[in-house]
Amino acid sequence: MSPEVCPNCGTTVPRKAKACPECGADEKTGWSDSAYADNLGIPDENFNYENFAEEEFGSRSPKPRGLHWVWWLTAVILILLFLIFLLH
């Protein structure tokens, strides 16, 4: 059963609430302060994004993508054909 007032942050807790709507404390955590940020998957201040990205995606640099020369040639030919038919 939830308390009327959260012992952690002092917010009013609705009846039959499973956790405090403000700080996330609940019966399993003993209505503790650590309930707010635990198990949310949020990195702490020691998180190194560069290491994470290298582990996750490898150290290869991405190959830039663009239109292949064939597509450029096709576009130019289509534009020329359009202009030829437009002028006749």
C-alpha positions in Angstrom: 0.0 0.0 0.0 1.3 3.4 -0.9 1.7 6.2 1.7 -0.3 9.4 1.4 2.8 11.5 1.1 6.0 10.2 -0.5 8.7 9.8 2.2 11.3 10.5 -0.5 10.1 13.8 -2.1 7.1 14.8 -0.1 4.6 14.7 -3.1 1.1 13.6 -2.5 0.7 10.0 -3.7 -2.7 9.0 -5.1 -4.5 6.1 -3.5 -3.6 2.7 -4.9 -0.6 4.2 -6.7 2.2 1.7 -7.3 4.8 4.4 -7.3 5.3 8.1 -6.6 4.3 10.2 -9.7 7.0 12.7 -9.0 10.2 10.7 -8.1 9.3 7.1 -9.0 9.9 5.7 -5.5 7.8 2.6 -4.7 7.4 -0.3 -2.3 10.1 -2.4 -4.0 12.7 0.3 -3.5 11.5 1.1 0.0 10.4 4.5 -1.2 14.0 5.5 -1.6 15.8 8.3 -3.4 17.6 5.9 -5.8 14.3 4.8 -7.3 14.0 7.9 -9.4 16.9 7.1 -11.8 17.6 3.4 -11.3 17.0 1.1 -14.2 15.9 3.9 -16.6 18.9 3.2 -18.9 20.1 6.8 -18.6 23.9 7.0 -18.8 25.7 8.6 -15.9 28.3 11.4 -16.0 31.1 8.8 -16.6 29.5 7.7 -19.9 31.9 8.0 -22.9 29.9 8.3 -26.1 33.0 7.8 -28.3 33.7 4.4 -26.8 30.0 3.5 -27.0 29.8 4.4 -30.7 33.0 2.5 -31.5 31.8 -0.7 -29.6 28.3 -0.4 -31.2 29.2 0.4 -34.8 32.9 -0.4 -35.1 35.8 1.9 -35.9 35.1 2.1 -39.7 34.3 5.5 -40.9 31.1 5.5 -42.9 31.3 5.6 -46.7 29.6 8.7 -48.1 26.7 7.8 -50.3 25.6 9.8 -53.3 24.1 9.4 -56.8 26.2 7.1 -58.9 27.5 8.6 -62.2 25.0 6.4 -64.2 22.1 8.2 -62.5 23.6 11.6 -63.3 24.0 10.6 -66.9 20.4 9.3 -67.0 19.1 12.6 -65.6 21.1 14.6 -68.2 19.8 12.5 -71.1 16.2 12.7 -69.9 16.5 16.5 -69.6 17.9 16.8 -73.1 15.2 14.6 -74.5 12.5 16.6 -72.7 14.0 19.8 -74.1 14.2 18.4 -77.7 10.5 17.3 -77.6 9.5 20.6 -76.0 11.1 22.7 -78.8 9.5 20.7 -81.6 
